[in-house]
């Protein structure tokens, strides 16, 4: 739906509709303060929110489809079990993302969304699913995904995941080129078919991780990280040795 086809409403009207019907569709809302709003299982469809504060809002079970969020605050919001589908949380004009710092997204599903430069610092993403989304330069510093978390087929170039807890998560098929994974917990995580080329991996914990067919790049150096028990193909093991400046020769026959 084109922006000029959206119905312009204010914060009071948005709150009234959400309280009475639990739904907003085809609406545009700007510069509204909806902080600490409490609506369970709300549905947002084809809407546009600009400079809207939903800080500390209680929005468990939210379902948002094709909604654009521009410079919005969702920090400390409860989005447990939310479904965010084909939504955009990035303003290309100002190059700003939305703020999800310390938000709760336990069991949430984020699919085919644009999350460039968004902040999920210290967010609770336990058992969340993030798939087919773009999060260039997004921050997941100290975020927790938990053992059942899934981040698959996502573009995470330049993302900051330092000290994030991704242990036992499914991280298949992600582009993590130039990402910061320093100090991240990736124990027993699955990173098959992911790209770690040029990623910063100092102090990262890859113990028991499945790295088969991942592009490890030149930064995967066991002297700088812990990769005990990690699964690699033979060709990858050769690359790791070369990263350590070891000279690998063919076996003598």
N, C-alpha and C positions, 0 to 999 in steps of 0.2 A: 504494500500500500504506500503510495507517494505521501511525502510529508504534508503537502497542501491538501490532502484528503482527510487528514486526521482531525478529530474534534478537539479543540482546545479547552482544557478544563483546569481548574485550580486545585490546590491541595485539599481544600474543604470538600469539594465535589468528589475528588478521587477517594478520600476517606469515606465519605457517605456511601458511595457505590460499593466500595470494598466491604464495608460493614454490612450493608443490606443484601448484596448479591454475591460477594466474594469474587467479582469479576471486573476486569477492565478490558475493553477491546476497541481498537481503532482510535485511541486517545493520545494526545500530546500534553505533557505536563512539564512545566519549567519552574525552577527556583522554588521548589516546595519543600517544606520541612515535615517529613513523615517519620521522624525519628521515634523509635520505641512503639511504632504501630504494631498491633497484635491482631493478625489475621491468619488463620490456619487454612491450608489447602487453597490459597487464592490462585486465580487464573488470570494471566496477562497475555493478551494476544495482539500482535501488530500494533504495539504502542511505542512511544518515544518519550524517554525521560531525560531531561537536561538539568544538570545541577540540582538534583533531587537528593535529599538526605534520607536514607533509610537506616541510619546508624542505630544499632542495638534493636532493630525491629524483630519481632517474633513472627517469622514467615515460614515455619515448618510446613513442608509439603507443597511449597509454591511450585506452580507450573508456568513457566514463561516461554512463549513461542514467538520467534521473530520480533523480539523486543530490542530496541536500541537504548542503551544506557550511556549517556555522555557525562563524564565527570561526576559520577554519582558516588555517594558514600554508602557502603554496606558493611562497614567495619563493625565488628562485634555483633552482627546480625545472626539470628538463628535461622539457617536455611537447611536444616536437617531434612533429608529425603526430597530435596527440591529437584525439579527437572528443568534444566535450562537448555532449550533446543533452538539452534540457529539464531542465537542472540549475539549482539555486538556490544562490547564493553570498552571500546576504544574510540577516541576522537582523533581522527587523522589530522585535522586542522591544527590542534594544539599539541598533538602527540601525547595525550594523557590517557591513562587507563583509569579504571574504577578501583576503589579501595575496599578490599575484603579482609583487611588485617584483623586477625583474631576472631574471624567469623567461624561459625560452626556449619560445616557442610558434610556432616556425617551421612553416609549412604546417599549422597546427592549424585545426580547424573548430569554431566555437562557435555553436550554433543554438538559438534559442528559450530562452535562459537568462536568469536574473535576476542582474545584476552590480552592483546599486546599491552605491555607496560602496566598491567594490573598488579596490585599488591595483595598477595595471600600470606603475608608474613605472619607466622605463628598461628595460622588458621588450622582448624581441626578438620581434616579431610579423610578421616578414618573410614575405610570401606567405600570411599567415593569412586566414581567412574568418570574419567576425563578422556574423551576419544574424538579423533578427527578434528581437533581444534587447533587454533593458532595462538601461541602465547609468546611472541617475540619479546624478549627483554622483560618478561614478567618476573615478579619476585615471589618465591616460595621459601624465603628464609625461615628456618626453624619450623616449617609446616610439618604436620604429622599426617601421613597417609594410611598407616596401619597395614597389617598383613594382607588384608583383602582388597587393598586399593588397586585400581587399574588406571594407568595412564598409557594409552596406546595410540599409535599413528598420529602423534601430535608434533607440531612444529614448535620446538622449544629453544631455538637458537638464542644465544645471549641471555637465557633465563638464569636467574640467581636462585640456586637450590642449596646454598651452603648451609650445613648443619640440619638439613631436612631429614626426616625419618621416612625412608622409602623401603624399609626392610620387608622382604617377602612379597613386594608388590609386582604386578605384571606391568613391565615397562617396555613392552614389545613395540618395535617399529617406530621409535621416536627419533627426531632429529635434534640432538643435543649439542650440535656444533657450537663451539665458543661458550657453552654454558659453564656456570660456576657450580661445581659439585664438591667443593672443598669441605671436608668434615662430614659429608652426607653419609647416612647409614643406608647401605644398599645390600645388607646381608641377605643372602638367599633370594635376592630379587631376580627377575627374568628380564634380561635386556637383549634378547635375541633380535637381530636385524635392526638394532638401533645404531645411531652414529654418535660417537664420542670424540670425533676428530676435533682437535684443538680445544677440547674442554679442559677446565682446570680441575684436577682430581686429587690434589694434595690432601692427605689424611682421610680420604674417602675409604669406607669399609665395604669391600666387595667380597667378603668371605662367603664362599658357597654360592656366589651369584652365577647365573647361567648367561654367559657372554658369547655363546656360539653364534657365529656369523655376524657379530657386531663389528662395526668399524671402530677399532680402538684408537686409531691415530697415534701420534708420536708422544702423547702425554701419559699413556698408560705404562707407568714405570713402577714395578713392585717395591722399589726402594722408597717411593714417595707415598705409597698407599698400601692397604692390606688386601691381598687377593688370594689368601690361602683357601684352597679347596674350590676355587672358581673353575667353571667348565669352559674350556677353550677347544677349538679345532687346532689341528697340528700347525696349519699355516699361521694361525693367530699367535700360537706359542712362539713361532719363529720371529714374528714381528715384535713380540714383547722382548725377546732376547736382543734383537737389533736396537730396540729403544734403549736398552741398557748398554749399548755400544759393545756388545759381544759379537764376535765374528763366528758365524755359524757355517760350518763346512759340511759337505756331504759325507756320508759314511763311506769308509774304505771297503772295497770288495776284495 
